[in-house]
Each structure stands twice: as C-alpha cells, then as structure tokens.
Amino acid sequence: MSKKSIFVATHPRACSTAFERVFMTRHDALACVHEPFGDAYYFGPERLSERYENDEEERRDSGFGDSTYRTILDRIKQENAQVRPIPPNAAGKRLFIKDMIQYFVPPNGKPASIAPSLSRKERGVGTEKNLTNGAINGTTKDITNGATNGISNGASKCAPYPYHTEAEPNNPTVIPEAILKQFHFTFLIRHPRSSIPSYYRCTIPPLDELTGFYSFMPSEAGYDELRRVFDYLCSNGQIGPRVAGHPDLSGSANGHNESSNGHHASNGETAKVDICVVDADDLLDNPSGIIEAYCNSIGIDYHESMLSWDTEEDHQQAKHAFEKWKGFHEDAIHSSGLKPRLQKKRVKSNQDEDAEWTEKFGAKGAKIIRETVDANIKDYEYLKQFALQA
C-alpha cells in the first residue's frame, strides 16, 4: 500500500472542504494542507490565471506575490519532513493535501510547459533548475470549456505565461512528472449543475466582497483540467488499473494503461494506487460508507468519529486553515459534522433549473450558468463512471 502524501484533486465547489474536514479529525495519522497551489496560480511570478493579471496591487497585497510552484512544493516538503520519521518507511503521519487540480494546468486548453522554478532548461525566463526532460508536449486539447468568457479581467502583455521552458511529453501540467509521482492522487467531483451555480454565486454581490472574485470565469470550472490530469496519471501508470469500489472494472477498459501499477516511489516503496474517484452526491447521501471505502483505498483505518468535529479545537483548526480563501468556506467552517441527507437530491429538468437560476441570478446569469454547466457535463460523466461505491 502506498505511503505517499495523499493529494485530493478536485474542482471548485465540489464539497471538497467538507470532505477535508473529515480527514482533519485524524490528528494521529494525517496532517492536512489546504489548497496551497492557488498562491502561485493566481498571484505569483509564474501565475497561470488571468484573474488578477491587470491588478498588481491585489497580487502584492495578497501576500503571495512571490509564491512560485517551487516555494510551495518546498513548503510541502518541509511539512512532510516534520510529520514523517526517518527512515521514510517507518510509521508516521501522511500529508493530506486538497487542491484544485486546475492550478497545475494552463487554462483554456493551452499547451503546458514546466514552471520556470521547476525547470532544468532555461529559455529566457526560468531562474532555477530541477526536473524536466525537455521534450515537447504537443498533445493538449484545444478547448475553451464551451462557454465564452467575456467578463474576465483580461491579460497583460507582461503575463508570465506561456513560459519559455520545455515541456514533457503528454504532461498537461506545469509540474514535472517526477514530482507528480511523489503524490498518491485521488479525485473528488460534483455534478456541474450543483457546482457551477454555487461558484457563480461566489463571484457576485454580496459574496464577491468576501471572496475578491468580482467576475465569473467559465475557464475556472475545472472539469477539463481534472479529466486531462486523470487520464495522464492513468496513462503513465501512476494510478490504476484497479478501480476502487469496482472489482469488475479497470482502467484498461477505458483505454488506459493495463500495466500493474508497481513502479517504485522515490522513497523506495512500491506504490500501488487505486483509481479512486469520489462523487460529492454519493458522499452526501452516504457519508460513512463512502468515507470508509475511501479510507480502505488510501490505506488508513476508518473511525466513525471522523464524521464529527464539534470541539473548540476542531473549530479553531478549521478557521485557521481556511482563512486564506474567505467567502468560499463559510459553510464548512461553521459545520459540526457530516450526516447523510434525509432525501437524495432530486434531478430537475433543464427547464426547472433555468427557471431557478433566472430567479436567483437574473436572465444573463442563468444563461452563463447554463452554458458553463452544459460545457462540462461530458467531462463530469466521464469521471463519474469511476466513482467509488460503498
């Protein structure tokens, strides 16, 4: 069983912070790291997002204007060293990292090359040297999430991306494969009909004053990036072919690598990592069953007490961990546990959804939401076929 740091790769508004709170209760086995890579994605000198491209003051005031992918990975490495004893295969805590996987991927289907701070080869921008094989990545899809982003903040001529660095073959991220292999990747998804309206709400009054996101950008939906990273990790044998919760299904059935995932991790252990995808609706309907199945997949024991967090220590820990992204985590901060829904969520017709969104967000908002939802359903449904079953 893999003992690597666990990385929950997700997209915005997937109930991921509630999911994270479950594992924050495991002080004995896990040390949680909350959404670290947005610092580099939005604010740092290697930023990929256009959201704050023309707002240097906001980038500076964020406190993360100097954050690079290397500085974040170095911080994670330091935290891992603090919780993992020597030798590395001895008993100790594992890191549990939760983040938006789109923070690793250039938006709007742009081809990826390695972040300058992580690149061995410099072509005018990179200043540090580490890992890349210098091969050209020409496999990125040309997609735009199917929705027109007419309300982004725009891009400056001085935008740091595209980088003047080399790419790795087939790698859709700005992180070298050798670094990606240090993590035990799992995935968390939610249907776009739930996540997209929730995200849109965070970008309009009154919540936008808290979040600092003053426009909705369909390119931030995150499903395309999640699917491409998922496929890449399957194709290079980092996850699969076994699918957690599906004894009759393997990645090879969907065109993925059928090799036995037995490559050696950097610490000398043989890593065996299931394909593990959690659907938020399944989680909300059956928290205990899904969390227990997830724990079995990642190699930690399950305790029913993981579904409750209502001590002062729990609340202070959450408040401190989630302070960075204000406005996005209020429900999770003020929660006290995860209980099953009394009734499964009813699937509404498109007409009913459009009427509801029009009432809440106006006709223009409803149109943007519908376009963005429709653009991401295919990627969601593709990942859904692998969803963990209790």
Secondary structure, DSSP 4 states (H G I P E B T S, - for coil): ---SEEEEEE-TTSSHHHHHHHHHT-TTTEEEEE--THIIIIISTT---STTTT-HHHHHHTT-TT--HHHHHHHHHHHHHHHS-SSTTSS--EEEEEEEGGGGS-STTPPP---GGG-SS-SSS-------------------TTS---SS----TT---S-SS---TT--SSS-HHHHTTEEEEEEE--HHHHHHHHHHTTSTTTHHHH---S--GGGS-HHHHHHHHHHHHHTTSS-SEETTEEEEEGGGGT---S-S-PBPTTSPBP---B-EEEHHHHHH-HHHHHHHHHHHHT----GGGGB--SHHHHHHHHHHTSSSTTTSHHHHT--B----SSPPPPPPHHHHHHHHHHHHHHHHHHHHHHHHHHHHHHHHHHHTTB---
